Amino acid sequence: MTTNQTKSAAVIGILGGTFDPVHQGHLACGRYVIEHCGLDQLQLMPCHLPPHRASPGVSARQRATMVELAIADEPDMQLQPLELNRDSPSYTADSLAMLKQQMPTATLAFVIGMDSLCYFKQWYNWQHILQLGHLIVCQRPGYSNQNGDAPALLAEFGATTAALRQSDHGCIVELDNPEFAISATAIRAALARKQQNIPEVSLQVLNYIQQHQLYQSEAL
């Protein structure tokens, strides 16, 4: 790993997901990561969803708009539209390579859940992801650092949050965050039932959903 990184390099976190819709669990996780990892910024990057997987009637642009509304009062968060602008699904390794081209002096830290770390060696070109930046791993209900690929990966690449500024790639930082057990599937089901009060979704996002009549039927 590189150890000659200058202290002035910004550390940019990348939080990917479908954000279908974005909810309070995403924001709580984001705030925790920013605070405990000392990030300069966290970019929320909605992934591309092919038409047969997207929620009926909800476009990529609408998912992005909901993210923008949700983080309007979060000065350290911003929307990263990279994958939404693509015509086909993209791999994380490819997206990080493109982000590194856009932000060559920044240190990138990709935020995933423990569920993803347990299967990380099945990801396309996973070694390249660790050559482009770091991984920040958040706890997820039902998954442990003793499962799957996690023990070997943490033994080889595990580091403390200080490593995010001491090197520019190659570290896996496991956080001890509260588990944010909020289900987007359950939120979509509540919206399909025309439920009016959904505290898991910010008022701005809920107003947008209701105004545009999104999630009126549950996805199969």
RAVEN-V638061 format. One record per run of one state. SS is the DSSP state (@ for helix, = for strand, . for the rest). FROM is the first residue (numbers start at 0). TO is the last residue. Records with the same first field share a line. If there is no record, write none. Layout:
SS=FROM-TO / FROM-TO
This chain:
.=0-9 / 17-22 / 37-39 / 46-58 / 70-75 / 79-80 / 85-90 / 102-105 / 117-118 / 122-124 / 132-132 / 138-148 / 159-161 / 166-170 / 174-182 / 192-201 / 211-219
==10-16 / 40-45 / 76-78 / 106-112 / 133-137 / 157-158 / 171-173
@=23-36 / 59-69 / 81-84 / 91-101 / 113-116 / 119-121 / 125-131 / 149-156 / 162-165 / 183-191 / 202-210
